[in-house]
Amino acid sequence: MIRLFTNLFSCDKITLGVDIMKSGFVSIVGRPNVGKSTLLNSIVNAKVAITSNVAGTTRNLVEGIYNEEDTQIIFIDTPGVNKPLSKLGKILSKETLSVLEDIDVILFLVDASTSIGGGDKFIMNILKNSKCPVVLVLNKIDKITNEELFNKIIEYKDLFTFSDIVPISALKDDNIEELIKVIKPYLKDNIRYYDKNEITNLTPSFMISELVREKVLRLTSDEVPHSITCVTTHLKEYPDLVEAYVDIIVERESQKRIVIGKNGSKLKEIGTKARREIEDMYYGKKVYLELFCKVVEGWKDKEAYLKELGFDSHE
């Protein structure tokens, strides 16, 4: 049924000659919390982007690398496009929009289980100015019926001319192979940009910071939503041990107390869960992880501090 939808609503596809190697860049865009990071992790079959039920979890451009013998696709997971409410928000919006240039395909990811909102229409309005193909990817189809999916496709087709339409469930790895097949004809390059064993461009220190931030977001729920960031200040790799220090930065003392918890219980839980995933990242090597929680009032609106944390203004 899913493939029937894909074929039924696909527009004319670009036909390319057969080459020994095909490669290209694909940008994943969409509103916050529609499943962009989950999709990226599903495609590369590894955790390269953190996930949580907090909208706006992704703050940097994350590259995931999909490899086959004759294909390499570099997927770029972008921060969700939304109305920026702070200096950080403005920077993230610029990062997202900048990545729409010089790529081969845009995947416009939407939550098929929710109504089309102003954010979706805002993004489609931006995408109308793009010269590259736009593929509509309807995520979370496991939450709706086939009839609801059919109606959702019709609704989106009335608003935008998509090059292809692919329904998926990123969480359940449903129809991901079909999505890859749809993307391949649009790839324009014939070189391998990364080694075929690489799955991301991210540094180990960044991934460690993000794993800690994910645990903070998940374990503090709505108490510390967007007011935290994490920075790896020390990373040393030994033959049988990895040593890492990570700063958890919040805006207020009240948030610091939440992160630390009674007698340090919450911080210990964050560290334990993060350490387990960092050990997985290092293929079981023992990890010594030390966390520090610091207060920097209004860090999201301090340009100099944002640059120090690695956020470029793109101005």
Order of alpha helices (4+ residues) and beta strands (2+ residues): alpha-beta-alpha-beta-beta-alpha-beta-alpha-beta-alpha-beta-alpha-alpha-beta-beta-alpha-alpha-beta-alpha
